Amino acid sequence: MTTPIGQADVFISHAHEDKEVARPLAEALRQRGLKVWYDEYVLRLGDSLREAIERGSPRRGSAWLS
């Protein structure tokens, strides 16, 4: 399921080396019924992450985990 960034409940951005944490988190959130924007679900080869983010923003509040 592809969720446009402006319609996502959760937006997951991560460093490449954190993919082993980010991917299971995205899957767990989707399984709980949340609309998740995650690069592997949405971006295709050659797409700009920056442009995708600029096209929209999450509907609700934000939280940053590092």
Predicted model as a PDB file, atoms N, CA, C, CB and O in Angstrom, pLDDT in the B-factor column:
MODEL        1                                                                  
ATOM      1  N   MET A   1       0.839  -1.168   0.000  1.00 53.00           N  
ATOM      2  CA  MET A   1       0.000   0.000   0.000  1.00 53.00           C  
ATOM      3  C   MET A   1       0.889   1.238   0.000  1.00 53.00           C  
ATOM      4  CB  MET A   1      -0.958  -0.006   1.211  1.00 53.00           C  
ATOM      5  O   MET A   1       1.762   1.361   0.860  1.00 53.00           O  
ATOM      6  N   THR A   2       0.692   2.153  -0.936  1.00 61.00           N  
ATOM      7  CA  THR A   2       1.444   3.384  -1.006  1.00 61.00           C  
ATOM      8  C   THR A   2       0.635   4.488  -0.363  1.00 61.00           C  
ATOM      9  CB  THR A   2       1.803   3.734  -2.457  1.00 61.00           C  
ATOM     10  O   THR A   2      -0.510   4.727  -0.748  1.00 61.00           O  
ATOM     11  N   THR A   3       1.214   5.162   0.609  1.00 68.00           N  
ATOM     12  CA  THR A   3       0.547   6.242   1.318  1.00 68.00           C  
ATOM     13  C   THR A   3       1.235   7.555   0.987  1.00 68.00           C  
ATOM     14  CB  THR A   3       0.545   5.991   2.843  1.00 68.00           C  
ATOM     15  O   THR A   3       2.422   7.713   1.273  1.00 68.00           O  
ATOM     16  N   PRO A   4       0.506   8.515   0.383  1.00 66.00           N  
ATOM     17  CA  PRO A   4       1.105   9.827   0.157  1.00 66.00           C  
ATOM     18  C   PRO A   4       1.508  10.450   1.493  1.00 66.00           C  
ATOM     19  CB  PRO A   4       0.123  10.755  -0.603  1.00 66.00           C  
ATOM     20  O   PRO A   4       0.824  10.259   2.498  1.00 66.00           O  
ATOM     21  N   ILE A   5       2.596  11.181   1.506  1.00 66.00           N  
ATOM     22  CA  ILE A   5       3.123  11.720   2.751  1.00 66.00           C  
ATOM     23  C   ILE A   5       2.094  12.573   3.493  1.00 66.00           C  
ATOM     24  CB  ILE A   5       4.364  12.540   2.471  1.00 66.00           C  
ATOM     25  O   ILE A   5       2.047  12.535   4.722  1.00 66.00           O  
ATOM     26  N   GLY A   6       1.276  13.333   2.782  1.00 70.00           N  
ATOM     27  CA  GLY A   6       0.286  14.188   3.419  1.00 70.00           C  
ATOM     28  C   GLY A   6      -0.862  13.425   4.048  1.00 70.00           C  
ATOM     29  O   GLY A   6      -1.631  14.000   4.819  1.00 70.00           O  
ATOM     30  N   GLN A   7      -0.998  12.141   3.740  1.00 79.00           N  
ATOM     31  CA  GLN A   7      -2.066  11.316   4.301  1.00 79.00           C  
ATOM     32  C   GLN A   7      -1.549  10.307   5.318  1.00 79.00           C  
ATOM     33  CB  GLN A   7      -2.794  10.591   3.194  1.00 79.00           C  
ATOM     34  O   GLN A   7      -2.321   9.508   5.847  1.00 79.00           O  
ATOM     35  N   ALA A   8      -0.267  10.339   5.588  1.00 82.00           N  
ATOM     36  CA  ALA A   8       0.336   9.361   6.504  1.00 82.00           C  
ATOM     37  C   ALA A   8       0.082   9.724   7.962  1.00 82.00           C  
ATOM     38  CB  ALA A   8       1.841   9.257   6.253  1.00 82.00           C  
ATOM     39  O   ALA A   8       0.078  10.895   8.341  1.00 82.00           O  
ATOM     40  N   ASP A   9      -0.130   8.696   8.761  1.00 85.00           N  
ATOM     41  CA  ASP A   9      -0.178   8.872  10.211  1.00 85.00           C  
ATOM     42  C   ASP A   9       1.234   8.963  10.763  1.00 85.00           C  
ATOM     43  CB  ASP A   9      -0.949   7.714  10.883  1.00 85.00           C  
ATOM     44  O   ASP A   9       1.489   9.646  11.754  1.00 85.00           O  
ATOM     45  N   VAL A  10       2.158   8.252  10.095  1.00 85.00           N  
ATOM     46  CA  VAL A  10       3.542   8.161  10.560  1.00 85.00           C  
ATOM     47  C   VAL A  10       4.470   8.324   9.361  1.00 85.00           C  
ATOM     48  CB  VAL A  10       3.808   6.802  11.293  1.00 85.00           C  
ATOM     49  O   VAL A  10       4.256   7.717   8.311  1.00 85.00           O  
ATOM     50  N   PHE A  11       5.489   9.141   9.527  1.00 84.00           N  
ATOM     51  CA  PHE A  11       6.518   9.320   8.518  1.00 84.00           C  
ATOM     52  C   PHE A  11       7.822   8.810   9.125  1.00 84.00           C  
ATOM     53  CB  PHE A  11       6.633  10.829   8.058  1.00 84.00           C  
ATOM     54  O   PHE A  11       8.254   9.300  10.169  1.00 84.00           O  
ATOM     55  N   ILE A  12       8.447   7.837   8.484  1.00 86.00           N  
ATOM     56  CA  ILE A  12       9.692   7.269   9.006  1.00 86.00           C  
ATOM     57  C   ILE A  12      10.838   7.678   8.088  1.00 86.00           C  
ATOM     58  CB  ILE A  12       9.600   5.710   9.123  1.00 86.00           C  
ATOM     59  O   ILE A  12      10.877   7.324   6.910  1.00 86.00           O  
ATOM     60  N   SER A  13      11.760   8.428   8.660  1.00 80.00           N  
ATOM     61  CA  SER A  13      12.979   8.818   7.969  1.00 80.00           C  
ATOM     62  C   SER A  13      14.140   8.209   8.758  1.00 80.00           C  
ATOM     63  CB  SER A  13      13.109  10.398   7.846  1.00 80.00           C  
ATOM     64  O   SER A  13      14.123   8.213   9.989  1.00 80.00           O  
ATOM     65  N   HIS A  14      15.129   7.696   8.067  1.00 84.00           N  
ATOM     66  CA  HIS A  14      16.211   6.996   8.762  1.00 84.00           C  
ATOM     67  C   HIS A  14      17.479   7.025   7.938  1.00 84.00           C  
ATOM     68  CB  HIS A  14      15.816   5.550   9.066  1.00 84.00           C  
ATOM     69  O   HIS A  14      17.446   7.211   6.721  1.00 84.00           O  
ATOM     70  N   ALA A  15      18.594   6.839   8.616  1.00 85.00           N  
ATOM     71  CA  ALA A  15      19.875   6.670   7.941  1.00 85.00           C  
ATOM     72  C   ALA A  15      19.937   5.245   7.405  1.00 85.00           C  
ATOM     73  CB  ALA A  15      21.078   6.968   8.906  1.00 85.00           C  
ATOM     74  O   ALA A  15      19.315   4.339   7.961  1.00 85.00           O  
ATOM     75  N   HIS A  16      20.675   5.052   6.341  1.00 86.00           N  
ATOM     76  CA  HIS A  16      20.771   3.724   5.725  1.00 86.00           C  
ATOM     77  C   HIS A  16      21.187   2.659   6.744  1.00 86.00           C  
ATOM     78  CB  HIS A  16      21.770   3.752   4.561  1.00 86.00           C  
ATOM     79  O   HIS A  16      20.663   1.546   6.734  1.00 86.00           O  
ATOM     80  N   GLU A  17      22.123   3.004   7.613  1.00 91.00           N  
ATOM     81  CA  GLU A  17      22.602   2.015   8.587  1.00 91.00           C  
ATOM     82  C   GLU A  17      21.549   1.667   9.647  1.00 91.00           C  
ATOM     83  CB  GLU A  17      23.856   2.536   9.271  1.00 91.00           C  
ATOM     84  O   GLU A  17      21.736   0.713  10.403  1.00 91.00           O  
ATOM     85  N   ASP A  18      20.462   2.413   9.712  1.00 90.00           N  
ATOM     86  CA  ASP A  18      19.386   2.134  10.672  1.00 90.00           C  
ATOM     87  C   ASP A  18      18.217   1.360  10.056  1.00 90.00           C  
ATOM     88  CB  ASP A  18      18.874   3.434  11.255  1.00 90.00           C  
ATOM     89  O   ASP A  18      17.192   1.153  10.705  1.00 90.00           O  
ATOM     90  N   LYS A  19      18.378   0.940   8.812  1.00 90.00           N  
ATOM     91  CA  LYS A  19      17.288   0.241   8.121  1.00 90.00           C  
ATOM     92  C   LYS A  19      16.844  -1.023   8.858  1.00 90.00           C  
ATOM     93  CB  LYS A  19      17.719  -0.119   6.706  1.00 90.00           C  
ATOM     94  O   LYS A  19      15.668  -1.384   8.799  1.00 90.00           O  
ATOM     95  N   GLU A  20      17.751  -1.695   9.545  1.00 93.00           N  
ATOM     96  CA  GLU A  20      17.393  -2.923  10.266  1.00 93.00           C  
ATOM     97  C   GLU A  20      16.443  -2.639  11.432  1.00 93.00           C  
ATOM     98  CB  GLU A  20      18.656  -3.618  10.785  1.00 93.00           C  
ATOM     99  O   GLU A  20      15.780  -3.552  11.923  1.00 93.00           O  
ATOM    100  N   VAL A  21      16.374  -1.406  11.870  1.00 92.00           N  
ATOM    101  CA  VAL A  21      15.422  -0.997  12.908  1.00 92.00           C  
ATOM    102  C   VAL A  21      14.182  -0.372  12.266  1.00 92.00           C  
ATOM    103  CB  VAL A  21      16.082   0.004  13.896  1.00 92.00           C  
ATOM    104  O   VAL A  21      13.057  -0.634  12.691  1.00 92.00           O  
ATOM    105  N   ALA A  22      14.394   0.449  11.249  1.00 91.00           N  
ATOM    106  CA  ALA A  22      13.303   1.191  10.622  1.00 91.00           C  
ATOM    107  C   ALA A  22      12.299   0.278   9.912  1.00 91.00           C  
ATOM    108  CB  ALA A  22      13.865   2.191   9.636  1.00 91.00           C  
ATOM    109  O   ALA A  22      11.091   0.477  10.037  1.00 91.00           O  
ATOM    110  N   ARG A  23      12.784  -0.713   9.174  1.00 93.00           N  
ATOM    111  CA  ARG A  23      11.888  -1.590   8.412  1.00 93.00           C  
ATOM    112  C   ARG A  23      10.927  -2.364   9.322  1.00 93.00           C  
ATOM    113  CB  ARG A  23      12.707  -2.571   7.574  1.00 93.00           C  
ATOM    114  O   ARG A  23       9.726  -2.364   9.051  1.00 93.00           O  
ATOM    115  N   PRO A  24      11.400  -3.028  10.395  1.00 95.00           N  
ATOM    116  CA  PRO A  24      10.464  -3.726  11.283  1.00 95.00           C  
ATOM    117  C   PRO A  24       9.497  -2.766  11.983  1.00 95.00           C  
ATOM    118  CB  PRO A  24      11.236  -4.523  12.325  1.00 95.00           C  
ATOM    119  O   PRO A  24       8.343  -3.118  12.231  1.00 95.00           O  
ATOM    120  N   LEU A  25       9.965  -1.558  12.299  1.00 93.00           N  
ATOM    121  CA  LEU A  25       9.082  -0.570  12.908  1.00 93.00           C  
ATOM    122  C   LEU A  25       7.966  -0.194  11.946  1.00 93.00           C  
ATOM    123  CB  LEU A  25       9.871   0.678  13.324  1.00 93.00           C  
ATOM    124  O   LEU A  25       6.801  -0.141  12.341  1.00 93.00           O  
ATOM    125  N   ALA A  26       8.302   0.065  10.706  1.00 92.00           N  
ATOM    126  CA  ALA A  26       7.297   0.410   9.696  1.00 92.00           C  
ATOM    127  C   ALA A  26       6.281  -0.723   9.537  1.00 92.00           C  
ATOM    128  CB  ALA A  26       7.973   0.714   8.342  1.00 92.00           C  
ATOM    129  O   ALA A  26       5.077  -0.474   9.483  1.00 92.00           O  
ATOM    130  N   GLU A  27       6.756  -1.944   9.463  1.00 94.00           N  
ATOM    131  CA  GLU A  27       5.864  -3.100   9.315  1.00 94.00           C  
ATOM    132  C   GLU A  27       4.944  -3.251  10.522  1.00 94.00           C  
ATOM    133  CB  GLU A  27       6.681  -4.381   9.119  1.00 94.00           C  
ATOM    134  O   GLU A  27       3.751  -3.509  10.364  1.00 94.00           O  
ATOM    135  N   ALA A  28       5.488  -3.092  11.719  1.00 95.00           N  
ATOM    136  CA  ALA A  28       4.679  -3.235  12.938  1.00 95.00           C  
ATOM    137  C   ALA A  28       3.584  -2.166  12.992  1.00 95.00           C  
ATOM    138  CB  ALA A  28       5.575  -3.142  14.197  1.00 95.00           C  
ATOM    139  O   ALA A  28       2.450  -2.452  13.375  1.00 95.00           O  
ATOM    140  N   LEU A  29       3.924  -0.955  12.613  1.00 93.00           N  
ATOM    141  CA  LEU A  29       2.932   0.118  12.623  1.00 93.00           C  
ATOM    142  C   LEU A  29       1.840  -0.128  11.583  1.00 93.00           C  
ATOM    143  CB  LEU A  29       3.607   1.467  12.365  1.00 93.00           C  
ATOM    144  O   LEU A  29       0.661   0.103  11.850  1.00 93.00           O  
ATOM    145  N   ARG A  30       2.235  -0.595  10.400  1.00 92.00           N  
ATOM    146  CA  ARG A  30       1.237  -0.919   9.368  1.00 92.00           C  
ATOM    147  C   ARG A  30       0.310  -2.033   9.831  1.00 92.00           C  
ATOM    148  CB  ARG A  30       1.929  -1.329   8.058  1.00 92.00           C  
ATOM    149  O   ARG A  30      -0.898  -1.974   9.601  1.00 92.00           O  
ATOM    150  N   GLN A  31       0.866  -3.043  10.480  1.00 96.00           N  
ATOM    151  CA  GLN A  31       0.049  -4.160  10.956  1.00 96.00           C  
ATOM    152  C   GLN A  31      -0.952  -3.713  12.010  1.00 96.00           C  
ATOM    153  CB  GLN A  31       0.936  -5.259  11.521  1.00 96.00           C  
ATOM    154  O   GLN A  31      -1.964  -4.379  12.230  1.00 96.00           O  
ATOM    155  N   ARG A  32      -0.677  -2.592  12.660  1.00 95.00           N  
ATOM    156  CA  ARG A  32      -1.590  -2.049  13.672  1.00 95.00           C  
ATOM    157  C   ARG A  32      -2.571  -1.041  13.074  1.00 95.00           C  
ATOM    158  CB  ARG A  32      -0.795  -1.390  14.795  1.00 95.00           C  
ATOM    159  O   ARG A  32      -3.306  -0.370  13.798  1.00 95.00           O  
ATOM    160  N   GLY A  33      -2.570  -0.948  11.749  1.00 93.00           N  
ATOM    161  CA  GLY A  33      -3.563  -0.129  11.065  1.00 93.00           C  
ATOM    162  C   GLY A  33      -3.181   1.307  10.786  1.00 93.00           C  
ATOM    163  O   GLY A  33      -4.013   2.085  10.320  1.00 93.00           O  
ATOM    164  N   LEU A  34      -1.935   1.678  11.061  1.00 90.00           N  
ATOM    165  CA  LEU A  34      -1.512   3.044  10.776  1.00 90.00           C  
ATOM    166  C   LEU A  34      -1.070   3.166   9.324  1.00 90.00           C  
ATOM    167  CB  LEU A  34      -0.376   3.469  11.720  1.00 90.00           C  
ATOM    168  O   LEU A  34      -0.556   2.213   8.739  1.00 90.00           O  
ATOM    169  N   LYS A  35      -1.274   4.341   8.754  1.00 88.00           N  
ATOM    170  CA  LYS A  35      -0.787   4.633   7.411  1.00 88.00           C  
ATOM    171  C   LYS A  35       0.642   5.140   7.562  1.00 88.00           C  
ATOM    172  CB  LYS A  35      -1.705   5.686   6.666  1.00 88.00           C  
ATOM    173  O   LYS A  35       0.882   6.190   8.157  1.00 88.00           O  
ATOM    174  N   VAL A  36       1.580   4.384   7.019  1.00 87.00           N  
ATOM    175  CA  VAL A  36       2.998   4.672   7.211  1.00 87.00           C  
ATOM    176  C   VAL A  36       3.629   5.125   5.900  1.00 87.00           C  
ATOM    177  CB  VAL A  36       3.733   3.437   7.761  1.00 87.00           C  
ATOM    178  O   VAL A  36       3.484   4.473   4.866  1.00 87.00           O  
ATOM    179  N   TRP A  37       4.331   6.254   5.963  1.00 85.00           N  
ATOM    180  CA  TRP A  37       5.152   6.678   4.836  1.00 85.00           C  
ATOM    181  C   TRP A  37       6.569   6.233   5.155  1.00 85.00           C  
ATOM    182  CB  TRP A  37       5.067   8.242   4.587  1.00 85.00           C  
ATOM    183  O   TRP A  37       7.187   6.703   6.110  1.00 85.00           O  
ATOM    184  N   TYR A  38       7.067   5.319   4.339  1.00 86.00           N  
ATOM    185  CA  TYR A  38       8.403   4.750   4.531  1.00 86.00           C  
ATOM    186  C   TYR A  38       9.038   4.640   3.156  1.00 86.00           C  
ATOM    187  CB  TYR A  38       8.350   3.345   5.258  1.00 86.00           C  
ATOM    188  O   TYR A  38       8.384   4.200   2.210  1.00 86.00           O  
ATOM    189  N   ASP A  39      10.275   5.021   3.028  1.00 82.00           N  
ATOM    190  CA  ASP A  39      10.904   5.116   1.717  1.00 82.00           C  
ATOM    191  C   ASP A  39      10.748   3.870   0.854  1.00 82.00           C  
ATOM    192  CB  ASP A  39      12.345   5.409   1.888  1.00 82.00           C  
ATOM    193  O   ASP A  39      10.489   3.989  -0.343  1.00 82.00           O  
ATOM    194  N   GLU A  40      10.898   2.690   1.424  1.00 82.00           N  
ATOM    195  CA  GLU A  40      10.798   1.464   0.628  1.00 82.00           C  
ATOM    196  C   GLU A  40       9.387   1.247   0.070  1.00 82.00           C  
ATOM    197  CB  GLU A  40      11.205   0.263   1.473  1.00 82.00           C  
ATOM    198  O   GLU A  40       9.221   0.562  -0.939  1.00 82.00           O  
ATOM    199  N   TYR A  41       8.384   1.821   0.712  1.00 80.00           N  
ATOM    200  CA  TYR A  41       7.005   1.665   0.249  1.00 80.00           C  
ATOM    201  C   TYR A  41       6.673   2.650  -0.862  1.00 80.00           C  
ATOM    202  CB  TYR A  41       6.034   1.848   1.409  1.00 80.00           C  
ATOM    203  O   TYR A  41       5.795   2.382  -1.683  1.00 80.00           O  
ATOM    204  N   VAL A  42       7.362   3.783  -0.898  1.00 77.00           N  
ATOM    205  CA  VAL A  42       6.929   4.899  -1.735  1.00 77.00           C  
ATOM    206  C   VAL A  42       7.916   5.274  -2.830  1.00 77.00           C  
ATOM    207  CB  VAL A  42       6.679   6.086  -0.881  1.00 77.00           C  
ATOM    208  O   VAL A  42       7.520   5.467  -3.979  1.00 77.00           O  
ATOM    209  N   LEU A  43       9.187   5.380  -2.490  1.00 79.00           N  
ATOM    210  CA  LEU A  43      10.172   5.883  -3.447  1.00 79.00           C  
ATOM    211  C   LEU A  43      10.614   4.803  -4.422  1.00 79.00           C  
ATOM    212  CB  LEU A  43      11.381   6.438  -2.714  1.00 79.00           C  
ATOM    213  O   LEU A  43      10.715   3.623  -4.087  1.00 79.00           O  
ATOM    214  N   ARG A  44      10.869   5.255  -5.629  1.00 82.00           N  
ATOM    215  CA  ARG A  44      11.419   4.375  -6.657  1.00 82.00           C  
ATOM    216  C   ARG A  44      12.827   4.858  -6.994  1.00 82.00           C  
ATOM    217  CB  ARG A  44      10.507   4.349  -7.934  1.00 82.00           C  
ATOM    218  O   ARG A  44      13.192   5.987  -6.667  1.00 82.00           O  
ATOM    219  N   LEU A  45      13.594   4.030  -7.630  1.00 85.00           N  
ATOM    220  CA  LEU A  45      14.942   4.389  -8.028  1.00 85.00           C  
ATOM    221  C   LEU A  45      14.919   5.714  -8.789  1.00 85.00           C  
ATOM    222  CB  LEU A  45      15.572   3.272  -8.889  1.00 85.00           C  
ATOM    223  O   LEU A  45      14.170   5.875  -9.753  1.00 85.00           O  
ATOM    224  N   GLY A  46      15.736   6.647  -8.350  1.00 88.00           N  
ATOM    225  CA  GLY A  46      15.816   7.942  -9.010  1.00 88.00           C  
ATOM    226  C   GLY A  46      14.934   9.016  -8.404  1.00 88.00           C  
ATOM    227  O   GLY A  46      15.119  10.195  -8.710  1.00 88.00           O  
ATOM    228  N   ASP A  47      13.974   8.650  -7.549  1.00 82.00           N  
ATOM    229  CA  ASP A  47      13.119   9.642  -6.894  1.00 82.00           C  
ATOM    230  C   ASP A  47      13.931  10.450  -5.891  1.00 82.00           C  
ATOM    231  CB  ASP A  47      11.924   8.958  -6.192  1.00 82.00           C  
ATOM    232  O   ASP A  47      14.904   9.959  -5.318  1.00 82.00           O  
ATOM    233  N   SER A  48      13.525  11.669  -5.693  1.00 84.00           N  
ATOM    234  CA  SER A  48      14.191  12.541  -4.730  1.00 84.00           C  
ATOM    235  C   SER A  48      13.456  12.496  -3.397  1.00 84.00           C  
ATOM    236  CB  SER A  48      14.264  13.990  -5.261  1.00 84.00           C  
ATOM    237  O   SER A  48      12.273  12.829  -3.329  1.00 84.00           O  
ATOM    238  N   LEU A  49      14.142  12.092  -2.348  1.00 77.00           N  
ATOM    239  CA  LEU A  49      13.549  12.075  -1.018  1.00 77.00           C  
ATOM    240  C   LEU A  49      13.164  13.492  -0.608  1.00 77.00           C  
ATOM    241  CB  LEU A  49      14.522  11.456   0.009  1.00 77.00           C  
ATOM    242  O   LEU A  49      12.081  13.710  -0.063  1.00 77.00           O  
ATOM    243  N   ARG A  50      14.023  14.429  -0.861  1.00 78.00           N  
ATOM    244  CA  ARG A  50      13.757  15.830  -0.500  1.00 78.00           C  
ATOM    245  C   ARG A  50      12.479  16.334  -1.163  1.00 78.00           C  
ATOM    246  CB  ARG A  50      14.946  16.724  -0.902  1.00 78.00           C  
ATOM    247  O   ARG A  50      11.658  16.972  -0.504  1.00 78.00           O  
ATOM    248  N   GLU A  51      12.296  16.061  -2.448  1.00 80.00           N  
ATOM    249  CA  GLU A  51      11.086  16.494  -3.150  1.00 80.00           C  
ATOM    250  C   GLU A  51       9.849  15.805  -2.586  1.00 80.00           C  
ATOM    251  CB  GLU A  51      11.208  16.209  -4.650  1.00 80.00           C  
ATOM    252  O   GLU A  51       8.796  16.431  -2.461  1.00 80.00           O  
ATOM    253  N   ALA A  52       9.963  14.536  -2.247  1.00 74.00           N  
ATOM    254  CA  ALA A  52       8.827  13.811  -1.680  1.00 74.00           C  
ATOM    255  C   ALA A  52       8.399  14.425  -0.352  1.00 74.00           C  
ATOM    256  CB  ALA A  52       9.176  12.329  -1.489  1.00 74.00           C  
ATOM    257  O   ALA A  52       7.206  14.553  -0.077  1.00 74.00           O  
ATOM    258  N   ILE A  53       9.366  14.801   0.460  1.00 71.00           N  
ATOM    259  CA  ILE A  53       9.062  15.413   1.757  1.00 71.00           C  
ATOM    260  C   ILE A  53       8.441  16.791   1.561  1.00 71.00           C  
ATOM    261  CB  ILE A  53      10.335  15.518   2.623  1.00 71.00           C  
ATOM    262  O   ILE A  53       7.510  17.158   2.277  1.00 71.00           O  
ATOM    263  N   GLU A  54       8.945  17.546   0.608  1.00 68.00           N  
ATOM    264  CA  GLU A  54       8.439  18.898   0.370  1.00 68.00           C  
ATOM    265  C   GLU A  54       7.017  18.912  -0.179  1.00 68.00           C  
ATOM    266  CB  GLU A  54       9.350  19.624  -0.584  1.00 68.00           C  
ATOM    267  O   GLU A  54       6.321  19.919  -0.049  1.00 68.00           O  
ATOM    268  N   ARG A  55       6.572  17.812  -0.792  1.00 65.00           N  
ATOM    269  CA  ARG A  55       5.216  17.751  -1.355  1.00 65.00           C  
ATOM    270  C   ARG A  55       4.133  17.652  -0.286  1.00 65.00           C  
ATOM    271  CB  ARG A  55       5.101  16.569  -2.293  1.00 65.00           C  
ATOM    272  O   ARG A  55       2.959  17.868  -0.585  1.00 65.00           O  
ATOM    273  N   GLY A  56       4.491  17.339   0.919  1.00 53.00           N  
ATOM    274  CA  GLY A  56       3.477  17.199   1.945  1.00 53.00           C  
ATOM    275  C   GLY A  56       4.092  17.077   3.312  1.00 53.00           C  
ATOM    276  O   GLY A  56       5.313  17.062   3.467  1.00 53.00           O  
ATOM    277  N   SER A  57       3.230  16.989   4.298  1.00 56.00           N  
ATOM    278  CA  SER A  57       3.684  16.832   5.670  1.00 56.00           C  
ATOM    279  C   SER A  57       2.688  15.962   6.417  1.00 56.00           C  
ATOM    280  CB  SER A  57       3.852  18.207   6.367  1.00 56.00           C  
ATOM    281  O   SER A  57       1.538  15.840   5.997  1.00 56.00           O  
ATOM    282  N   PRO A  58       3.108  15.360   7.507  1.00 55.00           N  
ATOM    283  CA  PRO A  58       2.177  14.516   8.264  1.00 55.00           C  
ATOM    284  C   PRO A  58       0.946  15.290   8.721  1.00 55.00           C  
ATOM    285  CB  PRO A  58       2.881  13.913   9.472  1.00 55.00           C  
ATOM    286  O   PRO A  58       1.028  16.487   8.997  1.00 55.00           O  
ATOM    287  N   ARG A  59      -0.197  14.605   8.802  1.00 56.00           N  
ATOM    288  CA  ARG A  59      -1.458  15.232   9.183  1.00 56.00           C  
ATOM    289  C   ARG A  59      -1.474  15.656  10.638  1.00 56.00           C  
ATOM    290  CB  ARG A  59      -2.605  14.293   8.919  1.00 56.00           C  
ATOM    291  O   ARG A  59      -2.161  16.611  11.000  1.00 56.00           O  
ATOM    292  N   ARG A  60      -0.740  14.972  11.459  1.00 57.00           N  
ATOM    293  CA  ARG A  60      -0.808  15.197  12.897  1.00 57.00           C  
ATOM    294  C   ARG A  60       0.538  15.664  13.424  1.00 57.00           C  
ATOM    295  CB  ARG A  60      -1.250  13.923  13.623  1.00 57.00           C  
ATOM    296  O   ARG A  60       1.390  16.102  12.652  1.00 57.00           O  
ATOM    297  N   GLY A  61       0.732  15.577  14.718  1.00 59.00           N  
ATOM    298  CA  GLY A  61       1.978  15.990  15.355  1.00 59.00           C  
ATOM    299  C   GLY A  61       3.158  15.166  14.891  1.00 59.00           C  
ATOM    300  O   GLY A  61       3.005  14.181  14.168  1.00 59.00           O  
ATOM    301  N   SER A  62       4.303  15.570  15.304  1.00 60.00           N  
ATOM    302  CA  SER A  62       5.537  14.904  14.896  1.00 60.00           C  
ATOM    303  C   SER A  62       6.325  14.426  16.101  1.00 60.00           C  
ATOM    304  CB  SER A  62       6.394  15.839  14.051  1.00 60.00           C  
ATOM    305  O   SER A  62       6.221  14.989  17.190  1.00 60.00           O  
ATOM    306  N   ALA A  63       7.098  13.402  15.899  1.00 62.00           N  
ATOM    307  CA  ALA A  63       8.035  12.916  16.910  1.00 62.00           C  
ATOM    308  C   ALA A  63       9.305  12.504  16.180  1.00 62.00           C  
ATOM    309  CB  ALA A  63       7.432  11.715  17.745  1.00 62.00           C  
ATOM    310  O   ALA A  63       9.245  11.907  15.105  1.00 62.00           O  
ATOM    311  N   TRP A  64      10.441  12.820  16.760  1.00 60.00           N  
ATOM    312  CA  TRP A  64      11.728  12.468  16.169  1.00 60.00           C  
ATOM    313  C   TRP A  64      12.451  11.517  17.106  1.00 60.00           C  
ATOM    314  CB  TRP A  64      12.587  13.732  15.891  1.00 60.00           C  
ATOM    315  O   TRP A  64      12.604  11.800  18.294  1.00 60.00           O  
ATOM    316  N   LEU A  65      12.891  10.397  16.571  1.00 61.00           N  
ATOM    317  CA  LEU A  65      13.676   9.437  17.327  1.00 61.00           C  
ATOM    318  C   LEU A  65      15.061   9.377  16.726  1.00 61.00           C  
ATOM    319  CB  LEU A  65      13.011   8.039  17.335  1.00 61.00           C  
ATOM    320  O   LEU A  65      15.209   9.398  15.504  1.00 61.00           O  
ATOM    321  N   SER A  66      16.044   9.306  17.541  1.00 56.00           N  
ATOM    322  CA  SER A  66      17.401   9.288  17.022  1.00 56.00           C  
ATOM    323  C   SER A  66      18.203   8.198  17.714  1.00 56.00           C  
ATOM    324  CB  SER A  66      18.075  10.658  17.206  1.00 56.00           C  
ATOM    325  O   SER A  66      19.384   8.016  17.416  1.00 56.00           O  
TER     326      SER A  66                                                      
ENDMDL                                                                          
END                                                                             
